[in-house]
Amino acid sequence: MIVPALTLIAILMFYPVIQSFVMSFTKQMLYELEGKWCGLENYIKLLKDPSFWQSFKITLIWTFGTVVLQTILGVGSALLLYKSFSGRGIVRAFTLLPFFTPGVSIYLVWRWMYNDISGIFNHILMTLGIIKQPILWLATPRLAIISVILMATWRYFPFVMINVLARLESISKSLFDAAKVDGANSWQIFWNVTLPQIRGVLLIVVFLRAIWMSQKFEEIFVVTGGGPAGSTTTLALLSYEQAFGAMRLGYASAVNVVIFIILIIMATIYITTFKPTKQTV
């Protein structure tokens, strides 16, 4: 009964991965049907390529920045929406909108908001007198990476929030009542009661977000295109540029294999260190 589904998975997932791995050992160009076998040449060039290490560093900054901010904002929002107040259901629904809104349209709106001339951010800051001249959000290397990190944080923090909120709803309220009776303040309740209860779910969510964010492509591609001067070019964008810009499919496949290996290492370290399965039982 499951053979058709397994066959479809093999065709759509496993075959492209294997094909990419094989292609990474060839000098195949985009306009060629088959490439010439070159062994480890692509990987040797990759390790000597400054643009690869620059993209690797940017990927680390992008992943770390987005995951940390998503986690902080997601947990904070979950704690606020866990409390009872009038209109809580409506607020919860609106908070989830960024995550379920079509991506490309959202990124185009953010690119417009970051515009130095007609963008709303500069308009607000200049109206309030905080700045005297427009800020080049997407044209300044350091500001560009910060800008896309903030955009991605707003887009994906609801995923963290909804998972943490679901775990909070399953915690017995007697634990919080007992802590209050013992004289614990809000911070002590969070640190000694809430955090241990949500720790298992939080570790899984952080791990998933780290995997997904490290592979994200469309957010940066739509807003900055990897610029300015490659300051937002992650490994995913580098692979795209090599495949469809430089037309070097073999070299781009080598980049993808490196990304895959990094993710495998991350998963291994995570599972052996935190043991999320045992913590969530």
C-alpha positions in Angstrom: 0.0 0.0 0.0 2.9 2.4 0.7 4.9 1.5 -2.4 3.4 4.3 -4.6 4.2 6.9 -1.9 7.7 5.5 -1.4 8.3 5.5 -5.1 7.2 9.1 -5.4 9.5 10.1 -2.5 12.4 8.3 -4.1 11.8 10.1 -7.5 11.3 13.6 -6.0 13.8 13.6 -3.1 16.4 10.8 -3.2 17.2 10.8 -6.9 18.0 14.6 -7.0 20.2 14.3 -3.9 22.1 11.3 -5.5 22.3 13.1 -8.8 23.7 16.3 -7.2 26.3 14.2 -5.3 27.5 12.5 -8.5 27.4 15.8 -10.5 29.7 17.4 -7.8 32.6 15.2 -9.1 32.2 16.4 -12.7 32.9 19.6 -14.7 29.4 19.7 -16.0 28.1 23.0 -17.4 24.5 24.2 -17.6 24.4 23.8 -21.4 25.8 20.2 -21.3 23.9 17.0 -20.9 26.9 15.2 -19.4 30.0 16.5 -17.7 33.6 15.3 -17.6 34.6 13.4 -14.5 37.1 15.5 -12.4 37.2 13.7 -9.1 37.7 16.0 -6.1 38.7 19.0 -8.2 35.5 21.0 -7.5 35.9 20.5 -3.7 39.6 21.5 -3.8 38.6 24.7 -5.7 35.8 25.2 -3.2 38.1 25.1 -0.2 40.4 27.6 -1.9 37.6 30.0 -3.0 37.4 33.2 -0.9 33.8 33.7 -2.0 32.8 30.3 -0.5 34.2 31.1 2.9 32.6 34.5 2.8 29.3 32.9 2.0 29.9 30.3 4.7 30.4 33.1 7.3 27.3 35.0 6.1 25.3 31.8 6.3 26.4 31.4 9.9 25.5 35.0 10.7 22.1 34.7 8.9 21.2 31.4 10.6 22.3 32.4 14.1 20.7 35.8 14.0 17.4 34.7 12.7 17.1 31.7 14.9 18.0 33.6 18.1 15.6 36.4 17.4 12.8 34.1 16.3 13.2 32.1 19.5 13.2 35.2 21.8 10.2 36.8 20.0 8.4 33.5 19.7 8.7 32.5 23.3 7.9 36.0 24.5 4.8 36.1 22.3 3.7 32.7 23.5 4.0 33.7 27.1 1.9 36.8 26.5 -0.8 35.0 24.5 -0.9 32.3 27.1 -2.4 34.8 29.5 -6.2 35.3 29.5 -7.4 38.6 28.2 -10.3 39.9 26.1 -9.8 39.2 22.4 -7.0 36.7 22.9 -8.3 34.5 20.1 -8.3 37.4 17.5 -4.8 38.4 18.6 -3.5 34.9 18.2 -5.0 34.6 14.7 -3.4 37.9 13.6 0.0 36.9 15.1 0.0 33.9 12.8 -0.6 35.9 9.7 3.1 36.5 8.8 3.8 32.8 8.7 0.9 31.9 6.4 1.1 34.9 4.1 2.6 34.1 0.6 6.3 34.6 0.9 7.3 36.5 -2.3 4.6 39.1 -1.9 5.7 39.8 1.7 9.4 40.1 0.6 8.5 42.6 -2.1 6.6 44.7 0.5 9.6 44.6 2.8 11.9 45.6 0.0 9.7 48.6 -0.6 9.6 49.5 3.1 13.4 49.4 3.2 13.6 51.8 0.2 15.7 54.8 1.0 13.5 57.3 -0.8 9.9 56.0 -0.5 10.3 53.5 2.3 8.1 53.8 5.4 11.0 53.1 7.8 13.0 56.1 6.7 9.8 58.2 6.6 8.9 57.4 10.2 12.4 58.0 11.5 12.8 61.3 9.7 9.3 62.4 10.8 10.2 61.7 14.4 13.5 63.6 14.0 15.6 60.5 14.8 17.6 60.8 11.5 18.2 63.7 9.2 18.8 61.9 6.0 17.6 58.5 4.6 19.3 55.4 5.6 20.5 53.1 2.9 19.2 49.9 4.4 19.8 47.5 1.5 22.8 49.3 0.0 25.0 49.2 3.0 26.7 45.8 3.6 26.3 45.7 7.4 22.8 47.1 7.4 21.7 44.8 4.5 22.3 41.6 6.5 20.7 43.0 9.6 17.7 44.1 7.5 17.0 40.7 6.0 17.5 39.1 9.4 14.8 41.3 10.9 12.5 40.6 8.0 13.0 36.8 8.4 12.5 37.1 12.2 9.1 38.8 11.7 8.1 36.2 9.0 9.0 33.0 10.9 8.6 33.8 14.7 5.0 32.5 14.7 6.3 29.0 14.1 8.2 29.1 17.4 5.3 30.8 19.1 2.6 28.3 18.1 4.7 25.3 19.1 5.7 26.8 22.5 2.1 28.0 23.1 0.8 24.5 22.4 3.2 23.1 25.0 2.2 25.8 27.5 -1.4 24.9 27.2 -0.6 21.3 28.1 1.2 22.2 31.4 -0.8 21.7 34.5 -1.8 25.0 36.1 -1.2 23.5 39.5 2.6 23.8 38.9 2.2 27.6 38.6 -0.1 27.8 41.5 2.3 25.9 43.7 5.1 28.2 42.7 3.1 31.3 43.6 2.2 29.8 46.9 5.9 29.3 47.6 6.4 33.0 47.0 8.1 32.8 43.5 8.0 35.9 41.4 7.3 36.0 37.6 11.0 35.5 36.7 11.5 32.6 39.1 8.3 31.0 37.8 9.5 31.3 34.2 13.1 30.0 35.0 12.2 27.2 37.3 8.8 26.1 36.1 8.0 27.3 32.6 11.4 26.9 30.9 12.0 23.3 32.1 8.5 22.3 30.8 9.0 23.8 27.4 12.7 23.0 27.0 12.1 19.8 25.0 9.8 21.4 22.5 12.1 24.5 22.3 15.1 22.5 21.4 13.3 20.7 18.6 11.9 24.0 17.3 15.3 25.7 17.4 17.0 22.8 15.6 14.3 22.7 12.9 14.5 26.5 12.4 18.3 26.3 12.2 18.1 23.7 9.4 15.4 25.6 7.5 17.0 29.0 7.8 20.4 27.8 6.7 18.9 26.7 3.4 16.6 29.7 2.8 16.9 31.3 -0.6 13.9 33.3 -1.7 14.0 35.8 1.2 17.4 37.2 0.4 17.1 36.6 -3.3 14.0 38.8 -3.6 15.1 41.6 -1.2 18.8 42.0 -1.9 19.8 39.5 -4.5 22.8 38.6 -2.4 24.1 42.2 -2.5 25.5 44.7 -1.9 28.9 43.4 -2.8 28.0 39.9 -1.8 27.3 40.9 1.8 24.1 38.8 1.9 25.2 36.0 -0.3 24.6 32.8 1.7 25.7 29.3 0.5 22.2 28.8 -1.0 22.6 31.9 -3.1 26.2 31.0 -4.0 25.0 27.7 -5.3 22.3 29.4 -7.4 24.8 32.0 -8.8 27.3 29.2 -9.7 24.6 27.1 -11.4 22.6 29.7 -13.3 25.0 32.7 -13.4 28.4 31.0 -14.0 26.6 28.0 -15.5 28.9 25.6 -13.5 26.5 22.8 -12.4 29.3 20.7 -11.1 30.7 23.4 -8.8 27.3 24.4 -7.6 26.5 20.7 -6.8 29.7 20.6 -4.7 28.4 23.6 -2.7 25.1 21.8 -2.2 26.9 18.7 -1.0 28.9 20.8 1.5 25.6 22.3 2.8 24.2 18.7 3.1 27.2 17.6 5.1 27.0 20.6 7.4 23.3 19.8 8.1 24.2 16.1 8.8 26.8 17.2 11.3 24.4 19.6 13.0 21.8 16.9 13.3 24.3 14.4 14.7 25.6 16.9 17.3 22.1 17.9 18.3 20.7 14.4 18.7 23.7 13.1 20.7 24.0 16.2 22.9 20.4 17.2 23.7 18.6 13.9 23.2 15.3 15.6 22.4 13.3 12.3 22.2 14.0 11.5 25.8 13.3 15.0 27.0 9.8 15.2 25.4 8.6 11.9 26.7 
